[in-house]
């Protein structure tokens, strides 16, 4: 049973990010009202506003990833960690290649590049909380 949370910051909206991630991961995008998900079989893959994120104009310290405004929740109960890890790695690399802060929190994070972002030193951290949505 594999699951992973990816905290991230982007200047883009959730709708734009989910469509870009659909292209990167080759997964179709589903939309139900304001909830965007990727169709990953029977698995759940959604983007949410992070409820523990910094408030607008609240200072975010570098490395305090739980304050980032967006949260990708991947729940794949029928997969093992080693089966989900390549997808999470692809998503992290996408964000990092676009100079966006992203950190994974999952049981296999140590098997990901830069320990899922926990050890990435040149991350482009936002100074203050804010999200486009």
C-alpha positions as CSV (number, residue, x, y, z in Angstrom):
1,X,0.0,0.0,0.0
2,X,1.6,3.2,-1.2
3,X,0.8,6.8,-0.6
4,X,2.6,10.1,-0.8
5,X,2.0,13.8,-0.1
6,X,3.9,16.4,-2.1
7,X,3.9,19.9,-0.8
8,X,4.7,22.6,-3.4
9,X,4.6,26.2,-4.4
10,X,3.8,27.5,-7.8
11,X,2.6,30.8,-9.3
12,X,0.2,28.8,-11.4
13,X,-3.4,27.7,-10.5
14,X,-4.3,24.2,-9.5
15,X,-6.1,23.8,-12.9
16,X,-3.0,24.7,-14.8
17,X,-0.7,22.5,-12.7
18,X,-3.0,19.4,-13.0
19,X,-3.1,19.8,-16.8
20,X,0.7,20.1,-16.9
21,X,1.2,17.1,-14.6
22,X,-1.3,15.2,-16.8
23,X,1.0,15.8,-19.7
24,X,4.2,15.0,-17.8
25,X,2.8,11.7,-16.3
26,X,0.7,10.7,-19.4
27,X,-2.4,10.5,-17.2
28,X,-5.8,11.9,-18.2
29,X,-7.2,14.8,-16.2
30,X,-10.7,14.5,-14.6
31,X,-12.7,17.5,-13.3
32,X,-15.6,17.5,-10.9
33,X,-16.6,21.0,-10.1
34,X,-13.4,22.5,-8.5
35,X,-11.6,19.2,-7.8
36,X,-9.0,18.2,-10.3
37,X,-7.6,14.7,-10.3
38,X,-5.5,12.5,-12.6
39,X,-7.0,9.2,-13.7
40,X,-4.5,6.7,-12.3
41,X,-6.7,3.6,-12.5
42,X,-8.5,3.0,-9.2
43,X,-6.0,5.2,-7.4
44,X,-6.6,8.7,-6.0
45,X,-4.4,11.6,-7.2
46,X,-5.6,15.1,-6.3
47,X,-4.4,18.6,-5.9
48,X,-5.7,20.6,-2.9
49,X,-5.0,23.9,-1.1
50,X,-2.9,23.0,1.9
51,X,-4.9,23.7,5.0
52,X,-1.7,24.2,7.1
53,X,-0.2,26.6,4.6
54,X,1.1,30.0,5.5
55,X,-1.5,32.8,5.3
56,X,-1.1,35.5,2.7
57,X,1.9,37.6,3.5
58,X,3.0,35.3,6.4
59,X,6.7,34.6,6.2
60,X,7.8,31.1,5.1
61,X,11.2,30.0,6.4
62,X,13.3,28.0,3.9
63,X,12.8,24.3,4.5
64,X,9.4,24.7,6.2
65,X,7.7,22.7,3.4
66,X,4.4,22.2,5.4
67,X,3.7,25.9,4.9
68,X,3.7,25.7,1.1
69,X,0.2,26.4,-0.3
70,X,-0.5,23.3,-2.4
71,X,-0.7,19.7,-1.6
72,X,-0.7,16.8,-4.0
73,X,-2.3,13.7,-2.4
74,X,-1.5,10.4,-4.0
75,X,-3.2,7.3,-2.6
76,X,-2.4,4.0,-4.4
77,X,-3.4,1.2,-2.0
78,X,-2.9,-1.5,-4.6
79,X,0.8,-0.4,-5.3
80,X,3.9,-0.9,-3.4
81,X,6.3,2.0,-2.6
82,X,8.8,1.0,-5.3
83,X,5.9,1.1,-7.9
84,X,4.8,4.6,-6.9
85,X,8.3,6.1,-6.5
86,X,9.0,6.6,-10.2
87,X,5.8,8.7,-10.6
88,X,6.6,10.8,-7.5
89,X,10.1,11.3,-8.8
90,X,8.8,12.5,-12.2
91,X,6.5,15.0,-10.5
92,X,9.3,16.3,-8.2
93,X,11.7,16.7,-11.1
94,X,9.0,18.5,-13.1
95,X,8.5,21.1,-10.3
96,X,12.3,21.5,-9.7
97,X,13.0,21.9,-13.4
98,X,10.5,24.9,-13.3
99,X,12.3,26.4,-10.2
100,X,9.3,25.6,-8.0
101,X,9.6,24.4,-4.4
102,X,8.4,20.8,-3.9
103,X,9.0,18.3,-1.1
104,X,7.6,14.8,-0.8
105,X,6.5,13.3,2.5
106,X,6.1,9.5,2.1
107,X,7.6,6.3,3.4
108,X,9.9,6.0,0.4
109,X,11.2,9.6,0.4
110,X,14.8,8.5,1.1
111,X,14.7,6.6,-2.2
112,X,13.9,9.7,-4.2
113,X,16.3,12.3,-5.5
114,X,17.5,14.7,-2.7
115,X,15.4,12.5,-0.2
116,X,12.2,13.8,-1.8
117,X,13.4,17.4,-1.6
118,X,14.4,17.3,2.1
119,X,18.0,17.6,1.2
120,X,17.7,19.9,-1.8
121,X,19.7,23.0,-1.0
122,X,19.0,25.2,-4.0
123,X,15.3,25.1,-3.8
124,X,13.4,28.2,-4.8
125,X,11.5,28.9,-1.6
126,X,8.7,31.5,-1.6
127,X,9.3,34.3,0.9
128,X,5.6,34.7,1.9
129,X,2.5,32.6,1.8
130,X,0.1,33.0,-1.1
131,X,-1.6,30.9,-3.7
132,X,-3.1,31.9,-7.0
133,X,-6.4,29.9,-6.2
